[in-house]
Amino acid sequence: MTVELERMETVFAGAGEASPEALDLYGRTAGNLRRLLESVGLQRRARDITPSLQSYLAQREGRTA
């Protein structure tokens, strides 16, 4: 299902648009995939990816040098 969703995204991007029917199929497929993943116990988990001020400044300093 994941590969098919990615294939559909590629088609959408290449065409620059998607038909209402294709978007409906994409939405239903994505929903089914989510439900399948939840049924096997996979859950989304939020994770903080914000850098600390010190690491941000150190990284920025490295770019300007």
N, C-alpha and C positions, 0 to 999 in steps of 0.2 A: 504494500500500500504506500509506503514511504517513497519508493522509487516511482510509482505511478504518479503520485502527487508532484514530485519533482519534475517528471516529464511534462505534466500538464503546465506547471509554472514556466518551463522552458518554452512551450508552445505559446503561452500567453505573452511572454516577454518578446518572443520573436515576431509575433503578429502585432504587438502593441495594444492588443485588446482581447477580450474574451466574450463569447456569447453568453446570454443569460443561462442557457442550458448547460454550458460548460462550467460556469460559475456555480450553478446549483449542484452539479455532479462533484465538483471540487469540494464544496462545503460539506456535502453528505459523506464523501470519502474521508475527509479530515475528521469529521465527527465520529465516524466508525472507528478510525484508527485510534483516536483518543480514548474511546470506550474500551477498545481491546487492550490498550496499554494499561488503563486503569484496572481492568479485570485481572491482569497478571501481576498487579501490585506496583506498577510504576506510577510515581506521582511527581508532579512538578514541585521543585523546591527552589525557593528564592535564595539567591546568594548575593552577598554584597560584593560588587566588583569596583566600587569606588576606591581610588587610591587614597592613601593618607596624604595629608598636606606635605609632609616631609618627602615622601617618595615622589609626589608630583613635582615639587620644586627641584628635587635632585634630577629627575628626568628632564625637566625643562632646562635646567642649567647645563646638562650634557648636550642638548641640542644647540645651544647658543655658543658653545665653546668651539 
